[in-house]
């Protein structure tokens, strides 16, 4: 299974998620790809998508794992990119 994380479950991340979903529509619909929000300060569901901490996302087993950063602040994005 392929998994894709959107880092940031707040405003900008919620705007990015539909684009990620659309770009991977066939694989998401078939169940080959699962989408997650990744956010260390939230938990539960956001827009119907499970929110995981970075550590929990990192621990998931997958054949392929990728992340997009849905954070508006360039400084924070840079720090998260280095972390990923």
PDB file of N, CA, C and O in Angstrom:
ATOM      1  N   UNK A   1       0.838  -1.182   0.000  1.00  0.00           N
ATOM      2  CA  UNK A   1       0.000   0.000   0.000  1.00  0.00           C
ATOM      3  C   UNK A   1       0.881   1.242   0.000  1.00  0.00           C
ATOM      4  O   UNK A   1       1.924   1.287   0.652  1.00  0.00           O
ATOM      5  N   UNK A   2       0.440   2.234  -0.738  1.00  0.00           N
ATOM      6  CA  UNK A   2       1.106   3.529  -0.788  1.00  0.00           C
ATOM      7  C   UNK A   2       0.392   4.467   0.183  1.00  0.00           C
ATOM      8  O   UNK A   2      -0.837   4.463   0.259  1.00  0.00           O
ATOM      9  N   UNK A   3       1.150   5.266   0.919  1.00  0.00           N
ATOM     10  CA  UNK A   3       0.523   6.250   1.799  1.00  0.00           C
ATOM     11  C   UNK A   3       1.096   7.632   1.501  1.00  0.00           C
ATOM     12  O   UNK A   3       2.275   7.792   1.185  1.00  0.00           O
ATOM     13  N   UNK A   4       0.225   8.609   1.612  1.00  0.00           N
ATOM     14  CA  UNK A   4       0.598  10.004   1.381  1.00  0.00           C
ATOM     15  C   UNK A   4       0.137  10.815   2.579  1.00  0.00           C
ATOM     16  O   UNK A   4      -1.016  10.717   2.998  1.00  0.00           O
ATOM     17  N   UNK A   5       1.029  11.604   3.122  1.00  0.00           N
ATOM     18  CA  UNK A   5       0.696  12.476   4.228  1.00  0.00           C
ATOM     19  C   UNK A   5       0.662  13.925   3.798  1.00  0.00           C
ATOM     20  O   UNK A   5       1.476  14.363   2.986  1.00  0.00           O
ATOM     21  N   UNK A   6      -0.272  14.655   4.339  1.00  0.00           N
ATOM     22  CA  UNK A   6      -0.321  16.115   4.183  1.00  0.00           C
ATOM     23  C   UNK A   6       0.040  16.675   5.544  1.00  0.00           C
ATOM     24  O   UNK A   6      -0.748  16.592   6.487  1.00  0.00           O
ATOM     25  N   UNK A   7       1.234  17.248   5.646  1.00  0.00           N
ATOM     26  CA  UNK A   7       1.697  17.776   6.932  1.00  0.00           C
ATOM     27  C   UNK A   7       0.975  19.089   7.187  1.00  0.00           C
ATOM     28  O   UNK A   7       1.145  20.061   6.450  1.00  0.00           O
ATOM     29  N   UNK A   8       0.169  19.106   8.238  1.00  0.00           N
ATOM     30  CA  UNK A   8      -0.614  20.282   8.602  1.00  0.00           C
ATOM     31  C   UNK A   8      -2.085  20.019   8.390  1.00  0.00           C
ATOM     32  O   UNK A   8      -2.542  19.911   7.252  1.00  0.00           O
ATOM     33  N   UNK A   9      -2.833  19.914   9.474  1.00  0.00           N
ATOM     34  CA  UNK A   9      -4.264  19.613   9.390  1.00  0.00           C
ATOM     35  C   UNK A   9      -5.118  20.854   9.622  1.00  0.00           C
ATOM     36  O   UNK A   9      -6.311  20.752   9.910  1.00  0.00           O
ATOM     37  N   UNK A  10      -4.499  22.023   9.495  1.00  0.00           N
ATOM     38  CA  UNK A  10      -5.257  23.269   9.663  1.00  0.00           C
ATOM     39  C   UNK A  10      -5.628  23.832   8.297  1.00  0.00           C
ATOM     40  O   UNK A  10      -5.734  23.083   7.325  1.00  0.00           O
ATOM     41  N   UNK A  11      -5.823  25.122   8.217  1.00  0.00           N
ATOM     42  CA  UNK A  11      -6.346  25.783   7.027  1.00  0.00           C
ATOM     43  C   UNK A  11      -5.694  25.418   5.706  1.00  0.00           C
ATOM     44  O   UNK A  11      -6.365  24.915   4.805  1.00  0.00           O
ATOM     45  N   UNK A  12      -4.391  25.665   5.576  1.00  0.00           N
ATOM     46  CA  UNK A  12      -3.727  25.430   4.296  1.00  0.00           C
ATOM     47  C   UNK A  12      -3.655  23.949   3.967  1.00  0.00           C
ATOM     48  O   UNK A  12      -3.831  23.562   2.812  1.00  0.00           O
ATOM     49  N   UNK A  13      -3.401  23.119   4.963  1.00  0.00           N
ATOM     50  CA  UNK A  13      -3.382  21.673   4.741  1.00  0.00           C
ATOM     51  C   UNK A  13      -4.718  21.161   4.241  1.00  0.00           C
ATOM     52  O   UNK A  13      -4.767  20.264   3.400  1.00  0.00           O
ATOM     53  N   UNK A  14      -5.798  21.722   4.750  1.00  0.00           N
ATOM     54  CA  UNK A  14      -7.143  21.320   4.312  1.00  0.00           C
ATOM     55  C   UNK A  14      -7.430  21.794   2.896  1.00  0.00           C
ATOM     56  O   UNK A  14      -8.277  21.222   2.212  1.00  0.00           O
ATOM     57  N   UNK A  15      -6.731  22.836   2.449  1.00  0.00           N
ATOM     58  CA  UNK A  15      -6.855  23.275   1.058  1.00  0.00           C
ATOM     59  C   UNK A  15      -6.023  22.396   0.132  1.00  0.00           C
ATOM     60  O   UNK A  15      -6.395  22.181  -1.022  1.00  0.00           O
ATOM     61  N   UNK A  16      -4.914  21.893   0.627  1.00  0.00           N
ATOM     62  CA  UNK A  16      -4.018  21.055  -0.168  1.00  0.00           C
ATOM     63  C   UNK A  16      -4.588  19.645  -0.345  1.00  0.00           C
ATOM     64  O   UNK A  16      -4.419  19.045  -1.406  1.00  0.00           O
ATOM     65  N   UNK A  17      -5.252  19.114   0.669  1.00  0.00           N
ATOM     66  CA  UNK A  17      -5.752  17.737   0.626  1.00  0.00           C
ATOM     67  C   UNK A  17      -6.571  17.424  -0.626  1.00  0.00           C
ATOM     68  O   UNK A  17      -6.313  16.395  -1.250  1.00  0.00           O
ATOM     69  N   UNK A  18      -7.544  18.247  -1.033  1.00  0.00           N
ATOM     70  CA  UNK A  18      -8.312  17.904  -2.238  1.00  0.00           C
ATOM     71  C   UNK A  18      -7.439  17.798  -3.493  1.00  0.00           C
ATOM     72  O   UNK A  18      -7.733  17.006  -4.388  1.00  0.00           O
ATOM     73  N   UNK A  19      -6.379  18.586  -3.559  1.00  0.00           N
ATOM     74  CA  UNK A  19      -5.471  18.510  -4.706  1.00  0.00           C
ATOM     75  C   UNK A  19      -4.707  17.192  -4.702  1.00  0.00           C
ATOM     76  O   UNK A  19      -4.529  16.570  -5.750  1.00  0.00           O
ATOM     77  N   UNK A  20      -4.260  16.768  -3.530  1.00  0.00           N
ATOM     78  CA  UNK A  20      -3.563  15.491  -3.404  1.00  0.00           C
ATOM     79  C   UNK A  20      -4.523  14.347  -3.735  1.00  0.00           C
ATOM     80  O   UNK A  20      -4.163  13.402  -4.437  1.00  0.00           O
ATOM     81  N   UNK A  21      -5.731  14.449  -3.227  1.00  0.00           N
ATOM     82  CA  UNK A  21      -6.747  13.415  -3.488  1.00  0.00           C
ATOM     83  C   UNK A  21      -7.047  13.332  -4.986  1.00  0.00           C
ATOM     84  O   UNK A  21      -7.139  12.236  -5.537  1.00  0.00           O
ATOM     85  N   UNK A  22      -7.200  14.471  -5.641  1.00  0.00           N
ATOM     86  CA  UNK A  22      -7.502  14.504  -7.064  1.00  0.00           C
ATOM     87  C   UNK A  22      -6.338  13.935  -7.886  1.00  0.00           C
ATOM     88  O   UNK A  22      -6.564  13.187  -8.837  1.00  0.00           O
ATOM     89  N   UNK A  23      -5.113  14.277  -7.532  1.00  0.00           N
ATOM     90  CA  UNK A  23      -3.942  13.802  -8.262  1.00  0.00           C
ATOM     91  C   UNK A  23      -3.753  12.293  -8.138  1.00  0.00           C
ATOM     92  O   UNK A  23      -3.097  11.675  -8.976  1.00  0.00           O
ATOM     93  N   UNK A  24      -4.330  11.702  -7.092  1.00  0.00           N
ATOM     94  CA  UNK A  24      -4.197  10.264  -6.831  1.00  0.00           C
ATOM     95  C   UNK A  24      -5.551   9.570  -6.805  1.00  0.00           C
ATOM     96  O   UNK A  24      -5.707   8.531  -6.163  1.00  0.00           O
ATOM     97  N   UNK A  25      -6.528  10.139  -7.499  1.00  0.00           N
ATOM     98  CA  UNK A  25      -7.922   9.697  -7.405  1.00  0.00           C
ATOM     99  C   UNK A  25      -8.110   8.208  -7.667  1.00  0.00           C
ATOM    100  O   UNK A  25      -8.787   7.533  -6.892  1.00  0.00           O
ATOM    101  N   UNK A  26      -7.532   7.684  -8.731  1.00  0.00           N
ATOM    102  CA  UNK A  26      -7.739   6.271  -9.076  1.00  0.00           C
ATOM    103  C   UNK A  26      -7.175   5.359  -7.989  1.00  0.00           C
ATOM    104  O   UNK A  26      -7.820   4.384  -7.604  1.00  0.00           O
ATOM    105  N   UNK A  27      -5.983   5.666  -7.495  1.00  0.00           N
ATOM    106  CA  UNK A  27      -5.361   4.829  -6.473  1.00  0.00           C
ATOM    107  C   UNK A  27      -6.072   4.935  -5.130  1.00  0.00           C
ATOM    108  O   UNK A  27      -6.162   3.949  -4.399  1.00  0.00           O
ATOM    109  N   UNK A  28      -6.579   6.123  -4.797  1.00  0.00           N
ATOM    110  CA  UNK A  28      -7.324   6.290  -3.547  1.00  0.00           C
ATOM    111  C   UNK A  28      -8.644   5.525  -3.635  1.00  0.00           C
ATOM    112  O   UNK A  28      -9.040   4.845  -2.688  1.00  0.00           O
ATOM    113  N   UNK A  29      -9.313   5.639  -4.767  1.00  0.00           N
ATOM    114  CA  UNK A  29     -10.597   4.958  -4.952  1.00  0.00           C
ATOM    115  C   UNK A  29     -10.438   3.435  -4.903  1.00  0.00           C
ATOM    116  O   UNK A  29     -11.315   2.737  -4.395  1.00  0.00           O
ATOM    117  N   UNK A  30      -9.341   2.927  -5.420  1.00  0.00           N
ATOM    118  CA  UNK A  30      -9.121   1.475  -5.442  1.00  0.00           C
ATOM    119  C   UNK A  30      -8.598   0.940  -4.111  1.00  0.00           C
ATOM    120  O   UNK A  30      -8.542  -0.271  -3.896  1.00  0.00           O
ATOM    121  N   UNK A  31      -8.215   1.856  -3.222  1.00  0.00           N
ATOM    122  CA  UNK A  31      -7.680   1.435  -1.931  1.00  0.00           C
ATOM    123  C   UNK A  31      -6.178   1.191  -1.951  1.00  0.00           C
ATOM    124  O   UNK A  31      -5.603   0.803  -0.935  1.00  0.00           O
ATOM    125  N   UNK A  32      -5.535   1.412  -3.095  1.00  0.00           N
ATOM    126  CA  UNK A  32      -4.089   1.219  -3.193  1.00  0.00           C
ATOM    127  C   UNK A  32      -3.308   2.318  -2.476  1.00  0.00           C
ATOM    128  O   UNK A  32      -2.157   2.121  -2.085  1.00  0.00           O
ATOM    129  N   UNK A  33      -3.944   3.474  -2.309  1.00  0.00           N
ATOM    130  CA  UNK A  33      -3.304   4.621  -1.653  1.00  0.00           C
ATOM    131  C   UNK A  33      -4.204   5.122  -0.539  1.00  0.00           C
ATOM    132  O   UNK A  33      -5.417   5.246  -0.709  1.00  0.00           O
ATOM    133  N   UNK A  34      -3.597   5.408   0.599  1.00  0.00           N
ATOM    134  CA  UNK A  34      -4.332   5.955   1.745  1.00  0.00           C
ATOM    135  C   UNK A  34      -3.747   7.322   2.072  1.00  0.00           C
ATOM    136  O   UNK A  34      -2.530   7.501   2.074  1.00  0.00           O
ATOM    137  N   UNK A  35      -4.615   8.275   2.345  1.00  0.00           N
ATOM    138  CA  UNK A  35      -4.210   9.635   2.686  1.00  0.00           C
ATOM    139  C   UNK A  35      -4.341   9.873   4.181  1.00  0.00           C
ATOM    140  O   UNK A  35      -5.270   9.386   4.824  1.00  0.00           O
ATOM    141  N   UNK A  36      -3.395  10.630   4.721  1.00  0.00           N
ATOM    142  CA  UNK A  36      -3.416  11.011   6.128  1.00  0.00           C
ATOM    143  C   UNK A  36      -3.036  12.476   6.255  1.00  0.00           C
ATOM    144  O   UNK A  36      -2.278  13.005   5.443  1.00  0.00           O
ATOM    145  N   UNK A  37      -3.569  13.124   7.284  1.00  0.00           N
ATOM    146  CA  UNK A  37      -2.999  14.382   7.737  1.00  0.00           C
ATOM    147  C   UNK A  37      -1.928  14.026   8.751  1.00  0.00           C
ATOM    148  O   UNK A  37      -2.076  13.066   9.507  1.00  0.00           O
ATOM    149  N   UNK A  38      -0.859  14.789   8.769  1.00  0.00           N
ATOM    150  CA  UNK A  38       0.204  14.610   9.755  1.00  0.00           C
ATOM    151  C   UNK A  38       0.307  15.922  10.517  1.00  0.00           C
ATOM    152  O   UNK A  38       0.575  16.972   9.933  1.00  0.00           O
ATOM    153  N   UNK A  39       0.092  15.855  11.827  1.00  0.00           N
ATOM    154  CA  UNK A  39       0.097  17.059  12.646  1.00  0.00           C
ATOM    155  C   UNK A  39       0.372  16.658  14.090  1.00  0.00           C
ATOM    156  O   UNK A  39      -0.367  15.861  14.667  1.00  0.00           O
ATOM    157  N   UNK A  40       1.426  17.205  14.669  1.00  0.00           N
ATOM    158  CA  UNK A  40       1.793  16.845  16.043  1.00  0.00           C
ATOM    159  C   UNK A  40       0.925  17.519  17.093  1.00  0.00           C
ATOM    160  O   UNK A  40       1.010  17.172  18.271  1.00  0.00           O
ATOM    161  N   UNK A  41       0.089  18.479  16.692  1.00  0.00           N
ATOM    162  CA  UNK A  41      -0.723  19.187  17.682  1.00  0.00           C
ATOM    163  C   UNK A  41      -2.207  18.866  17.577  1.00  0.00           C
ATOM    164  O   UNK A  41      -3.009  19.430  18.322  1.00  0.00           O
ATOM    165  N   UNK A  42      -2.587  17.978  16.674  1.00  0.00           N
ATOM    166  CA  UNK A  42      -3.993  17.594  16.523  1.00  0.00           C
ATOM    167  C   UNK A  42      -4.100  16.079  16.495  1.00  0.00           C
ATOM    168  O   UNK A  42      -3.107  15.381  16.294  1.00  0.00           O
ATOM    169  N   UNK A  43      -5.309  15.577  16.699  1.00  0.00           N
ATOM    170  CA  UNK A  43      -5.556  14.146  16.582  1.00  0.00           C
ATOM    171  C   UNK A  43      -6.995  13.937  16.147  1.00  0.00           C
ATOM    172  O   UNK A  43      -7.788  14.879  16.125  1.00  0.00           O
ATOM    173  N   UNK A  44      -7.326  12.714  15.806  1.00  0.00           N
ATOM    174  CA  UNK A  44      -8.686  12.399  15.396  1.00  0.00           C
ATOM    175  C   UNK A  44      -8.859  12.464  13.900  1.00  0.00           C
ATOM    176  O   UNK A  44      -8.065  11.905  13.142  1.00  0.00           O
ATOM    177  N   UNK A  45      -9.917  13.160  13.474  1.00  0.00           N
ATOM    178  CA  UNK A  45     -10.224  13.304  12.054  1.00  0.00           C
ATOM    179  C   UNK A  45     -10.271  14.773  11.680  1.00  0.00           C
ATOM    180  O   UNK A  45     -10.666  15.614  12.488  1.00  0.00           O
ATOM    181  N   UNK A  46      -9.873  15.080  10.471  1.00  0.00           N
ATOM    182  CA  UNK A  46     -10.013  16.420   9.899  1.00  0.00           C
ATOM    183  C   UNK A  46     -10.497  16.235   8.470  1.00  0.00           C
ATOM    184  O   UNK A  46      -9.832  15.587   7.662  1.00  0.00           O
ATOM    185  N   UNK A  47     -11.647  16.800   8.161  1.00  0.00           N
ATOM    186  CA  UNK A  47     -12.253  16.633   6.835  1.00  0.00           C
ATOM    187  C   UNK A  47     -12.379  15.154   6.457  1.00  0.00           C
ATOM    188  O   UNK A  47     -12.216  14.791   5.293  1.00  0.00           O
ATOM    189  N   UNK A  48     -12.668  14.311   7.439  1.00  0.00           N
ATOM    190  CA  UNK A  48     -12.861  12.894   7.200  1.00  0.00           C
ATOM    191  C   UNK A  48     -11.589  12.092   7.013  1.00  0.00           C
ATOM    192  O   UNK A  48     -11.644  10.922   6.633  1.00  0.00           O
ATOM    193  N   UNK A  49     -10.439  12.706   7.276  1.00  0.00           N
ATOM    194  CA  UNK A  49      -9.142  12.040   7.103  1.00  0.00           C
ATOM    195  C   UNK A  49      -8.477  11.918   8.469  1.00  0.00           C
ATOM    196  O   UNK A  49      -8.468  12.861   9.260  1.00  0.00           O
ATOM    197  N   UNK A  50      -7.921  10.740   8.728  1.00  0.00           N
ATOM    198  CA  UNK A  50      -7.252  10.506  10.010  1.00  0.00           C
ATOM    199  C   UNK A  50      -6.030  11.409  10.163  1.00  0.00           C
ATOM    200  O   UNK A  50      -5.256  11.593   9.225  1.00  0.00           O
ATOM    201  N   UNK A  51      -5.873  11.969  11.369  1.00  0.00           N
ATOM    202  CA  UNK A  51      -4.723  12.818  11.692  1.00  0.00           C
ATOM    203  C   UNK A  51      -3.760  12.001  12.552  1.00  0.00           C
ATOM    204  O   UNK A  51      -4.139  11.482  13.601  1.00  0.00           O
ATOM    205  N   UNK A  52      -2.519  11.896  12.099  1.00  0.00           N
ATOM    206  CA  UNK A  52      -1.483  11.163  12.822  1.00  0.00           C
ATOM    207  C   UNK A  52      -0.355  12.102  13.208  1.00  0.00           C
ATOM    208  O   UNK A  52      -0.133  13.121  12.555  1.00  0.00           O
ATOM    209  N   UNK A  53       0.350  11.758  14.263  1.00  0.00           N
ATOM    210  CA  UNK A  53       1.577  12.493  14.572  1.00  0.00           C
ATOM    211  C   UNK A  53       2.631  12.082  13.545  1.00  0.00           C
ATOM    212  O   UNK A  53       2.473  11.085  12.841  1.00  0.00           O
ATOM    213  N   UNK A  54       3.700  12.862  13.471  1.00  0.00           N
ATOM    214  CA  UNK A  54       4.790  12.543  12.547  1.00  0.00           C
ATOM    215  C   UNK A  54       5.369  11.165  12.862  1.00  0.00           C
ATOM    216  O   UNK A  54       5.631  10.378  11.952  1.00  0.00           O
ATOM    217  N   UNK A  55       5.567  10.875  14.145  1.00  0.00           N
ATOM    218  CA  UNK A  55       6.125   9.579  14.541  1.00  0.00           C
ATOM    219  C   UNK A  55       5.204   8.423  14.153  1.00  0.00           C
ATOM    220  O   UNK A  55       5.674   7.387  13.682  1.00  0.00           O
ATOM    221  N   UNK A  56       3.900   8.594  14.346  1.00  0.00           N
ATOM    222  CA  UNK A  56       2.944   7.542  13.984  1.00  0.00           C
ATOM    223  C   UNK A  56       2.917   7.330  12.473  1.00  0.00           C
ATOM    224  O   UNK A  56       2.858   6.192  12.007  1.00  0.00           O
ATOM    225  N   UNK A  57       2.960   8.423  11.704  1.00  0.00           N
ATOM    226  CA  UNK A  57       3.005   8.315  10.244  1.00  0.00           C
ATOM    227  C   UNK A  57       4.283   7.602   9.806  1.00  0.00           C
ATOM    228  O   UNK A  57       4.252   6.729   8.938  1.00  0.00           O
ATOM    229  N   UNK A  58       5.401   7.982  10.413  1.00  0.00           N
ATOM    230  CA  UNK A  58       6.690   7.381  10.062  1.00  0.00           C
ATOM    231  C   UNK A  58       6.710   5.883  10.341  1.00  0.00           C
ATOM    232  O   UNK A  58       7.380   5.128   9.636  1.00  0.00           O
ATOM    233  N   UNK A  59       5.983   5.454  11.358  1.00  0.00           N
ATOM    234  CA  UNK A  59       5.984   4.047  11.753  1.00  0.00           C
ATOM    235  C   UNK A  59       5.075   3.167  10.888  1.00  0.00           C
ATOM    236  O   UNK A  59       5.150   1.941  10.973  1.00  0.00           O
ATOM    237  N   UNK A  60       4.223   3.771  10.063  1.00  0.00           N
ATOM    238  CA  UNK A  60       3.324   2.980   9.231  1.00  0.00           C
ATOM    239  C   UNK A  60       4.104   2.166   8.203  1.00  0.00           C
ATOM    240  O   UNK A  60       5.076   2.642   7.616  1.00  0.00           O
ATOM    241  N   UNK A  61       3.658   0.933   8.001  1.00  0.00           N
ATOM    242  CA  UNK A  61       4.241   0.076   6.969  1.00  0.00           C
ATOM    243  C   UNK A  61       3.611   0.441   5.631  1.00  0.00           C
ATOM    244  O   UNK A  61       2.393   0.591   5.530  1.00  0.00           O
ATOM    245  N   UNK A  62       4.449   0.585   4.602  1.00  0.00           N
ATOM    246  CA  UNK A  62       3.945   0.918   3.281  1.00  0.00           C
ATOM    247  C   UNK A  62       4.979   0.546   2.235  1.00  0.00           C
ATOM    248  O   UNK A  62       6.176   0.505   2.518  1.00  0.00           O
ATOM    249  N   UNK A  63       4.512   0.275   1.025  1.00  0.00           N
ATOM    250  CA  UNK A  63       5.437   0.029  -0.077  1.00  0.00           C
ATOM    251  C   UNK A  63       6.018   1.335  -0.583  1.00  0.00           C
ATOM    252  O   UNK A  63       7.116   1.367  -1.139  1.00  0.00           O
ATOM    253  N   UNK A  64       5.269   2.414  -0.386  1.00  0.00           N
ATOM    254  CA  UNK A  64       5.707   3.747  -0.796  1.00  0.00           C
ATOM    255  C   UNK A  64       5.103   4.756   0.164  1.00  0.00           C
ATOM    256  O   UNK A  64       3.932   4.657   0.531  1.00  0.00           O
ATOM    257  N   UNK A  65       5.903   5.718   0.564  1.00  0.00           N
ATOM    258  CA  UNK A  65       5.434   6.729   1.515  1.00  0.00           C
ATOM    259  C   UNK A  65       5.928   8.090   1.037  1.00  0.00           C
ATOM    260  O   UNK A  65       7.104   8.252   0.710  1.00  0.00           O
ATOM    261  N   UNK A  66       5.021   9.069   0.998  1.00  0.00           N
ATOM    262  CA  UNK A  66       5.414  10.420   0.609  1.00  0.00           C
ATOM    263  C   UNK A  66       4.673  11.442   1.458  1.00  0.00           C
ATOM    264  O   UNK A  66       3.690  11.127   2.129  1.00  0.00           O
ATOM    265  N   UNK A  67       5.168  12.669   1.411  1.00  0.00           N
ATOM    266  CA  UNK A  67       4.609  13.727   2.242  1.00  0.00           C
ATOM    267  C   UNK A  67       4.611  15.027   1.440  1.00  0.00           C
ATOM    268  O   UNK A  67       5.562  15.343   0.725  1.00  0.00           O
ATOM    269  N   UNK A  68       3.527  15.758   1.584  1.00  0.00           N
ATOM    270  CA  UNK A  68       3.493  17.122   1.084  1.00  0.00           C
ATOM    271  C   UNK A  68       3.265  18.016   2.289  1.00  0.00           C
ATOM    272  O   UNK A  68       2.602  17.618   3.246  1.00  0.00           O
ATOM    273  N   UNK A  69       3.807  19.212   2.245  1.00  0.00           N
ATOM    274  CA  UNK A  69       3.733  20.095   3.410  1.00  0.00           C
ATOM    275  C   UNK A  69       2.704  21.180   3.142  1.00  0.00           C
ATOM    276  O   UNK A  69       2.899  22.050   2.293  1.00  0.00           O
ATOM    277  N   UNK A  70       1.599  21.111   3.886  1.00  0.00           N
ATOM    278  CA  UNK A  70       0.497  22.058   3.746  1.00  0.00           C
ATOM    279  C   UNK A  70       0.547  23.120   4.827  1.00  0.00           C
ATOM    280  O   UNK A  70      -0.397  23.285   5.600  1.00  0.00           O
ATOM    281  N   UNK A  71       1.666  23.840   4.873  1.00  0.00           N
ATOM    282  CA  UNK A  71       1.879  24.900   5.860  1.00  0.00           C
ATOM    283  C   UNK A  71       2.209  26.175   5.086  1.00  0.00           C
ATOM    284  O   UNK A  71       3.065  26.156   4.202  1.00  0.00           O
ATOM    285  N   UNK A  72       1.546  27.266   5.405  1.00  0.00           N
ATOM    286  CA  UNK A  72       1.750  28.508   4.659  1.00  0.00           C
ATOM    287  C   UNK A  72       3.071  29.201   4.981  1.00  0.00           C
ATOM    288  O   UNK A  72       3.652  29.833   4.099  1.00  0.00           O
ATOM    289  N   UNK A  73       3.555  29.104   6.198  1.00  0.00           N
ATOM    290  CA  UNK A  73       4.774  29.796   6.614  1.00  0.00           C
ATOM    291  C   UNK A  73       6.011  29.158   5.985  1.00  0.00           C
ATOM    292  O   UNK A  73       6.272  27.973   6.192  1.00  0.00           O
ATOM    293  N   UNK A  74       6.770  29.936   5.220  1.00  0.00           N
ATOM    294  CA  UNK A  74       7.976  29.428   4.564  1.00  0.00           C
ATOM    295  C   UNK A  74       9.010  28.937   5.570  1.00  0.00           C
ATOM    296  O   UNK A  74       9.682  27.935   5.326  1.00  0.00           O
ATOM    297  N   UNK A  75       9.143  29.628   6.692  1.00  0.00           N
ATOM    298  CA  UNK A  75      10.108  29.238   7.720  1.00  0.00           C
ATOM    299  C   UNK A  75       9.747  27.885   8.318  1.00  0.00           C
ATOM    300  O   UNK A  75      10.610  27.022   8.474  1.00  0.00           O
ATOM    301  N   UNK A  76       8.489  27.702   8.648  1.00  0.00           N
ATOM    302  CA  UNK A  76       8.029  26.436   9.220  1.00  0.00           C
ATOM    303  C   UNK A  76       8.125  25.327   8.173  1.00  0.00           C
ATOM    304  O   UNK A  76       8.518  24.207   8.498  1.00  0.00           O
ATOM    305  N   UNK A  77       7.769  25.628   6.919  1.00  0.00           N
ATOM    306  CA  UNK A  77       7.870  24.624   5.849  1.00  0.00           C
ATOM    307  C   UNK A  77       9.298  24.120   5.710  1.00  0.00           C
ATOM    308  O   UNK A  77       9.522  22.918   5.562  1.00  0.00           O
ATOM    309  N   UNK A  78      10.254  25.021   5.757  1.00  0.00           N
ATOM    310  CA  UNK A  78      11.652  24.642   5.630  1.00  0.00           C
ATOM    311  C   UNK A  78      12.078  23.704   6.770  1.00  0.00           C
ATOM    312  O   UNK A  78      12.756  22.702   6.540  1.00  0.00           O
ATOM    313  N   UNK A  79      11.671  24.043   7.993  1.00  0.00           N
ATOM    314  CA  UNK A  79      12.004  23.189   9.146  1.00  0.00           C
ATOM    315  C   UNK A  79      11.364  21.802   9.003  1.00  0.00           C
ATOM    316  O   UNK A  79      11.995  20.789   9.304  1.00  0.00           O
ATOM    317  N   UNK A  80      10.105  21.764   8.541  1.00  0.00           N
ATOM    318  CA  UNK A  80       9.424  20.486   8.375  1.00  0.00           C
ATOM    319  C   UNK A  80      10.046  19.672   7.242  1.00  0.00           C
ATOM    320  O   UNK A  80      10.147  18.449   7.339  1.00  0.00           O
ATOM    321  N   UNK A  81      10.460  20.340   6.178  1.00  0.00           N
ATOM    322  CA  UNK A  81      11.126  19.632   5.089  1.00  0.00           C
ATOM    323  C   UNK A  81      12.409  18.959   5.590  1.00  0.00           C
ATOM    324  O   UNK A  81      12.691  17.812   5.241  1.00  0.00           O
ATOM    325  N   UNK A  82      13.162  19.661   6.389  1.00  0.00           N
ATOM    326  CA  UNK A  82      14.387  19.094   6.960  1.00  0.00           C
ATOM    327  C   UNK A  82      14.061  17.910   7.870  1.00  0.00           C
ATOM    328  O   UNK A  82      14.784  16.914   7.883  1.00  0.00           O
ATOM    329  N   UNK A  83      12.986  18.021   8.618  1.00  0.00           N
ATOM    330  CA  UNK A  83      12.559  16.940   9.515  1.00  0.00           C
ATOM    331  C   UNK A  83      12.139  15.702   8.740  1.00  0.00           C
ATOM    332  O   UNK A  83      12.455  14.574   9.121  1.00  0.00           O
ATOM    333  N   UNK A  84      11.419  15.932   7.639  1.00  0.00           N
ATOM    334  CA  UNK A  84      10.937  14.801   6.825  1.00  0.00           C
ATOM    335  C   UNK A  84      12.102  14.094   6.141  1.00  0.00           C
ATOM    336  O   UNK A  84      11.893  13.122   5.416  1.00  0.00           O
TER     337      UNK A  84
END
